[in-house]
């Protein structure tokens, strides 16, 4: 009996031992398998994020009655007149562009027509990872452009991903599976893109790249202030924009809804120089979610304009806003260039609108300019030949005033323009006022137009004189000035005078001086031009100042 008992006890012990070993073995295998899967997910299997840029290929909308193909240039020379300065507006799609270098070579090799703009390092974006059907939010992480971003994923699964950025260093909000809508900030560049990625199986380390090419979700409005027509760099301005809207976005599909007004002021610091060497053309951006034309247009209001003029002082304009309206239909995803060309205002005498000072030529950037102040000048670049385009060349039937930015706004004053000042043979002219600065004289005529912050609203002609002779020295035109400080001499643009039997080889010029007994003399004089050969395309003449008038 003892033997039988001992045998039964041994078999029971053995069964228990086997059960324990089996259970331990199963548990160990299960834990190992989980550990392998977790290691594959956390350490080896990742999405590798690469921000390649922003798609700037213009998109053509064909939906809705308000849809419009992106505009071609619609600029014209219609001048909008305001008390302190005038303007010419232009709309097109040409805005400054910095290419995404990472795509430049690849695009050129593949023949791709995609135009991609660079996105700056440091810009924040968020990547939302959803289940393949988009119903479950798996993860939501914020990253920084220029720094490698990675997301842990599981092999063998397919995900939907969405990327959102404000193209700034601002944080991008999270969402939940139950609420995937975000209220977007106004006036910001909303960058959005999405895609699907399948994670392959095999191996303990799998890196799956995602190339993030953003698109503008709103219409981008590039607002350019240009003061080349005022011949000065900007140092300040207050700019507000009206007629734009923002919206909410559903992250899962990119749909916009809940449009609300987003009018705002654009700080002057956000206006960047288009050419880094000059501050007379600056651009800033705002954005609208509304693809419908705004009644009355998108409005750009400018006030407190400050310019650094040619004597290095600041010309400060008033705080009264000037309203510029652009009648465009924004296209979501596209860029629209809203150009405000500001132009120096004229002075008007009997319907002729005169430039406030003489034109001069400065080679290089924006070469045709008007003096800002009423200071006298005997600088070589202020004297032109008859119908000359640049001071060191004789005339070729040209008009330097027509070259003033924006071209076609001004022309050289004609004989008939000056006759409104001088009359004919002393009859019917305007009253002149004589003055002098440092013993250099000037005449002024009463005119209508804005005074401050300009020197005055008097039409002013300095006694700068002109050349009484010229010569070429080593191929360079040299002139000898006469009557500087004592007489004003300005070419008109009028020729065709029959003088000495040479029809067409004479020209009119304006002269003004203070004669004996304080007699004010201002008149037009016919000048026989020195034609070195009949039939050639230029005429050798003396050199004089030139004054422009509005077309």
JOQUI-V601507 format. One record per pair of residues at least 4 apart in sequence whose C-alpha atoms are under 6 Angstrom apart, sorted by sequence separation. I is the first residue (numbers start at 1). J is the second residue. D is the distance in whole Angstrom. If there is no record, write none. Layout:
# JOQUI-V601507
I_J_D / I_J_D
This chain:
# JOQUI-V601507
35_39_6 / 38_42_6 / 39_43_5 / 40_44_5 / 41_45_5 / 63_67_6 / 82_86_5 / 103_107_6 / 107_111_6 / 130_134_5 / 176_180_6 / 250_254_5 / 308_312_6 / 309_313_6 / 348_352_5 / 363_367_5 / 384_388_6 / 403_407_5 / 413_417_6 / 419_423_5 / 423_427_5 / 436_440_5 / 472_476_5 / 483_487_5 / 498_502_6 / 515_519_5 / 40_45_6 / 62_67_6 / 81_86_5 / 107_112_5 / 131_136_5 / 175_180_5 / 249_254_6 / 250_255_5 / 308_313_6 / 348_353_4 / 362_367_5 / 402_407_6 / 423_428_4 / 436_441_4 / 451_456_4 / 472_477_5 / 498_503_4 / 514_519_6 / 61_67_6 / 80_86_6 / 130_136_5 / 249_255_6 / 273_279_6 / 308_314_5 / 347_353_5 / 361_367_5 / 388_394_5 / 402_408_5 / 423_429_4 / 435_441_6 / 436_442_6 / 451_457_4 / 471_477_6 / 472_478_6 / 497_503_6 / 514_520_5 / 80_87_5 / 130_137_4 / 249_256_5 / 274_281_6 / 307_314_5 / 346_353_5 / 347_354_5 / 361_368_5 / 384_391_5 / 388_395_3 / 422_429_4 / 435_442_5 / 450_457_6 / 471_478_5 / 497_504_5 / 79_87_6 / 130_138_5 / 248_256_6 / 273_281_6 / 274_282_6 / 307_315_5 / 346_354_5 / 383_391_6 / 387_395_5 / 402_410_5 / 421_429_5 / 434_442_6 / 449_457_6 / 470_478_5 / 496_504_4 / 513_521_5 / 531_539_6 / 60_69_5 / 79_88_5 / 129_138_5 / 248_257_5 / 273_282_4 / 306_315_6 / 346_355_5 / 360_369_5 / 385_394_5 / 386_395_6 / 389_398_6 / 401_410_5 / 402_411_5 / 421_430_5 / 434_443_5 / 470_479_4 / 497_506_5 / 512_521_5 / 129_139_5 / 247_257_6 / 248_258_6 / 272_282_5 / 306_316_5 / 359_369_6 / 381_391_6 / 385_395_6 / 387_397_5 / 388_398_6 / 401_411_5 / 433_443_5 / 469_479_6 / 496_506_6 / 512_522_4 / 530_540_6 / 128_139_6 / 247_258_5 / 271_282_5 / 272_283_5 / 359_370_5 / 387_398_5 / 389_400_5 / 401_412_5 / 433_444_5 / 447_458_6 / 469_480_6 / 495_506_6 / 511_522_6 / 530_541_6 / 128_140_4 / 247_259_4 / 271_283_5 / 305_317_5 / 358_370_6 / 387_399_6 / 432_444_6 / 446_458_5 / 467_479_6 / 495_507_4 / 511_523_6 / 529_541_6 / 127_140_6 / 246_259_6 / 271_284_4 / 304_317_5 / 357_370_6 / 432_445_5 / 445_458_6 / 467_480_5 / 494_507_6 / 510_523_6 / 127_141_6 / 246_260_6 / 270_284_6 / 304_318_5 / 357_371_6 / 444_458_6 / 445_459_5 / 467_481_4 / 468_482_6 / 510_524_5 / 75_90_4 / 126_141_6 / 245_260_5 / 304_319_5 / 444_459_5 / 466_481_5 / 467_482_6 / 509_524_6 / 100_116_6 / 126_142_4 / 245_261_4 / 246_262_6 / 303_319_5 / 444_460_4 / 466_482_6 / 492_508_6 / 509_525_5 / 74_91_6 / 99_116_6 / 100_117_5 / 125_142_6 / 126_143_6 / 245_262_5 / 303_320_6 / 443_460_6 / 465_482_6 / 492_509_5 / 508_525_6 / 99_117_4 / 100_118_4 / 125_143_5 / 244_262_6 / 303_321_5 / 443_461_5 / 465_483_5 / 491_509_4 / 508_526_5 / 73_92_5 / 98_117_6 / 99_118_5 / 124_143_6 / 244_263_6 / 302_321_5 / 442_461_6 / 465_484_4 / 490_509_6 / 507_526_6 / 72_92_5 / 98_118_6 / 124_144_5 / 301_321_6 / 302_322_5 / 361_381_5 / 442_462_4 / 464_484_5 / 490_510_5 / 507_527_5 / 71_92_6 / 123_144_6 / 193_214_5 / 242_263_5 / 301_322_5 / 360_381_6 / 442_463_5 / 464_485_5 / 489_510_6 / 506_527_6 / 122_144_5 / 123_145_5 / 167_189_6 / 192_214_5 / 241_263_6 / 301_323_4 / 360_382_4 / 441_463_5 / 463_485_5 / 465_487_5 / 489_511_5 / 506_528_5 / 122_145_5 / 166_189_5 / 191_214_6 / 192_215_6 / 241_264_6 / 300_323_6 / 463_486_5 / 465_488_5 / 466_489_6 / 488_511_5 / 506_529_5 / 121_145_5 / 166_190_5 / 191_215_5 / 240_264_6 / 300_324_5 / 463_487_4 / 464_488_5 / 465_489_6 / 488_512_5 / 505_529_6 / 121_146_5 / 191_216_5 / 240_265_4 / 299_324_6 / 463_488_4 / 487_512_6 / 132_158_6 / 165_191_5 / 190_216_6 / 191_217_6 / 239_265_6 / 240_266_6 / 299_325_4 / 487_513_5 / 132_159_5 / 164_191_6 / 190_217_5 / 239_266_6 / 298_325_6 / 131_159_5 / 132_160_5 / 164_192_5 / 297_325_5 / 298_326_5 / 130_159_6 / 131_160_6 / 163_192_6 / 297_326_5 / 130_160_5 / 163_193_5 / 297_327_4 / 129_160_6 / 162_193_6 / 129_161_5 / 162_194_4 / 128_161_6 / 161_194_6 / 128_162_5 / 161_195_5 / 127_162_6 / 160_195_6 / 161_196_6 / 127_163_5 / 160_196_4 / 293_329_4 / 368_404_5 / 126_163_6 / 159_196_6 / 292_329_6 / 126_164_5 / 159_197_5 / 125_164_6 / 158_197_6 / 291_330_5 / 125_165_4 / 137_177_5 / 158_198_4 / 291_331_6 / 136_177_5 / 157_198_6 / 157_199_6 / 246_288_6 / 156_199_5 / 245_288_5 / 246_289_5 / 123_167_6 / 155_199_5 / 156_200_5 / 244_288_5 / 245_289_5 / 441_485_5 / 123_168_5 / 124_169_5 / 155_200_6 / 156_201_5 / 234_279_6 / 245_290_6 / 440_485_4 / 441_486_6 / 123_169_5 / 155_201_5 / 233_279_5 / 234_280_6 / 53_100_6 / 233_280_4 / 228_280_6 / 227_280_5 / 226_280_6 / 490_544_5 / 226_281_4 / 243_298_5 / 489_544_6 / 490_545_5 / 491_546_6 / 225_281_6 / 242_298_6 / 490_546_5 / 57_114_6 / 225_282_5 / 242_299_5 / 57_115_5 / 224_282_6 / 241_299_6 / 56_115_5 / 224_283_4 / 241_300_5 / 55_115_6 / 56_116_5 / 186_246_5 / 223_283_5 / 240_300_6 / 55_116_5 / 223_284_5 / 240_301_5 / 54_116_5 / 222_284_6 / 223_285_6 / 239_301_6 / 53_116_6 / 54_117_5 / 184_247_6 / 222_285_5 / 239_302_5 / 53_117_5 / 184_248_5 / 221_285_6 / 238_302_6 / 53_118_5 / 183_248_4 / 221_286_5 / 238_303_5 / 53_119_5 / 182_248_5 / 221_287_6 / 238_304_6 / 182_249_5 / 220_287_5 / 237_304_5 / 181_249_5 / 219_287_6 / 237_305_4 / 181_250_4 / 218_287_6 / 219_288_5 / 236_305_6 / 180_250_6 / 218_288_5 / 236_306_5 / 180_251_6 / 218_289_5 / 235_306_5 / 234_306_6 / 235_307_6 / 234_307_5 / 233_307_6 / 232_307_6 / 233_308_6 / 467_542_6 / 186_262_5 / 232_308_6 / 467_543_5 / 232_309_5 / 415_492_6 / 466_543_6 / 414_492_5 / 466_544_5 / 413_492_6 / 414_493_5 / 415_494_6 / 414_494_5 / 412_493_6 / 392_477_6 / 376_462_6 / 349_447_5 / 187_286_5 / 188_287_6 / 348_447_5 / 49_149_5 / 187_287_5 / 347_447_6 / 348_448_5 / 422_522_6 / 49_150_6 / 347_448_6 / 422_523_5 / 48_150_5 / 347_449_5 / 47_150_5 / 47_151_5 / 46_151_5 / 46_152_5 / 46_153_6 / 45_153_6 / 42_152_6 / 41_152_6 / 219_330_6 / 41_153_6 / 219_331_6 / 41_154_5 / 219_332_4 / 229_342_6 / 230_343_5 / 218_332_5 / 219_333_5 / 221_335_6 / 229_343_5 / 230_344_5 / 218_333_5 / 219_334_5 / 220_335_5 / 221_336_5 / 222_337_5 / 223_338_5 / 224_339_5 / 225_340_5 / 226_341_5 / 227_342_5 / 217_333_5 / 222_338_6 / 224_340_6 / 216_333_5 / 413_548_5 / 412_548_5 / 413_549_6 / 411_548_5 / 231_369_6 / 411_549_6 / 410_549_6 / 410_550_4 / 396_537_6 / 410_551_5 / 396_538_5 / 409_551_6 / 395_538_5 / 395_539_6 / 394_540_6 / 401_548_6 / 385_541_6 / 385_542_6 / 385_543_4 / 54_213_6 / 384_543_5 / 44_204_6 / 45_205_5 / 47_207_6 / 48_208_6 / 52_212_6 / 53_213_5 / 54_214_5 / 55_215_5 / 383_543_5 / 384_544_5 / 44_205_4 / 45_206_5 / 46_207_5 / 47_208_5 / 48_209_5 / 49_210_5 / 50_211_5 / 51_212_5 / 52_213_6 / 54_215_6 / 383_544_5 / 44_206_6 / 45_207_6 / 47_209_6 / 48_210_6 / 50_212_6 / 383_545_5 / 40_204_5 / 229_405_5 / 359_546_6 / 358_546_6 / 358_547_5 / 355_548_5 / 355_549_6 / 354_549_4 / 353_549_6 / 353_550_6 / 66_292_6 / 93_335_6 / 95_337_6 / 93_336_5 / 93_337_5 / 92_337_5 / 91_337_5 / 91_338_5 / 90_339_5 / 89_339_6 / 89_340_5 / 88_341_5 / 87_341_5 / 87_342_4 / 86_342_6 / 87_343_5 / 86_343_5 / 85_343_6 / 85_344_5 / 86_345_6 / 85_345_5 / 58_334_5
